[in-house]
Amino acid sequence: MNIIKLSIDELEPGMKLGADAMHLTGRILLPKGAELTEKHIKLFKQWGVVEAEVESNEAIHEKVAVPPELLEKEEAKLASMMIHVNMEHPLIAELHRLLLKRNIDALTKTDIKNGLDS
């Protein structure tokens, strides 16, 4: 069984934690091995948890490979836009993650669409 790190939006009821879910202060919110419920995920969001480690098999989670140069380019673009914010803050870190995901998704969908039109 593999352990993978997922964003709060990727968590689903029934997944098992692969590590303790921690608050920024170090307080354990839910122990390793606990099975997630909708209520747990909602509480994580309220407490500012932006990601959690869960047990995984390949059927649960598939990641799309993103070319490293594309990822670096988009991260640099976002870094220049967010230069004056505290990236350590959970809300800002989540905003950064969502913006990066949105930008990468838009670019990869455009690439796929362009490939089909050719």
N, C-alpha and C positions, 0 to 999 in steps of 0.2 A: 504494500500500500504506500503510495506516494503522499507527501505533504506539499500542498501548494498554497500560495498566498493569493487571496481573492479580494477584490474591492467589496465594500459593503453592498453595492448594487448587484453583485454577482452571486451573493450568498442566497441559498434557497433552504426552505424548511426541509429537515431530514438529513442535511449534511452534518458530519461529525467534526468537531474541532480537533485539529491536529496539534494545537498548542493552546495554552491559556489565553483567553481574550482579556486584554489588559486595558485599563483606563490610562490616560496620560500620566496620572499620579503614581502608577504602579499597582493600583488596586486590581485584583482579579475580579472580572465581571462574570466570567463563566469558565469553568475548568476544562482542561484538555479532555477530549473524549465525550463531551456533552453533545447531545443531538440538538441541532438548532430548530427552533420553532419560529413562527412569524413574529411572536411577541419578543423573542430574543433579538431578532434582527431590528425590530422597531426600537428596542431599548438601546442597542448599539448605536443607532443613528442619533438618538437623543443624547447619548453620552459622548458623542464625538469620535467614536471608533470609525476609522475609514477603511480598515482592511482586517482580515482575519486569516489564519492558517487553518485549512481544512484537509481532512483525509480525502484522497482522490484516487479514482481509477480513471482510465481513459474515457469511459462512457460519460463521466460527469462533466468533464471540462476539456474543451479543445481550444487551443490558442492558434491564431493565424500568425504565421511568421511575417514579420515586418522587416524589410531590409534595414540594416543598421544605419546606412547613410540617411535614409528617409526619417528614421526616428531621431537621429542627431540633429537634422535640419529643423524638424518641427520643435524639438526641445529648445534649440537655440532661439527660434522665433518667439516661443512663449517666454523664455527667460528674459529676452529684451523687453517684452511687454509687461512683465511682472517684476521688474528690477527693484521697485520700491516697496515690495510687500514682504512680510515675514513668511517664508516658505515652510517654517517649522509649525505654523499654526494649522491645526487639523482641517479647518474649513478651507483655508487657502490651498493646502496640499490636495484636498479632494477636488477643488475647483481646477487646479492645475492638471490633475489626472483626467478629469472629465473633458477638459478642453483638448488635451493631447489626444485622447481617444477619439473625440469627435473629428479633429483635424485628420488623423490617420485614417479613420473610417471613410471620410469624404474623399481623401486622396486615393485610397485603394479601390473604392467603388468607381471613381472616375477612371482609373487605370483599367479596371475590368470592363467597364462600359466601352471605353475607347478600343480595347482589344476585340470586343465583340463586333463593333461597327466596322472594323477594318476588313 
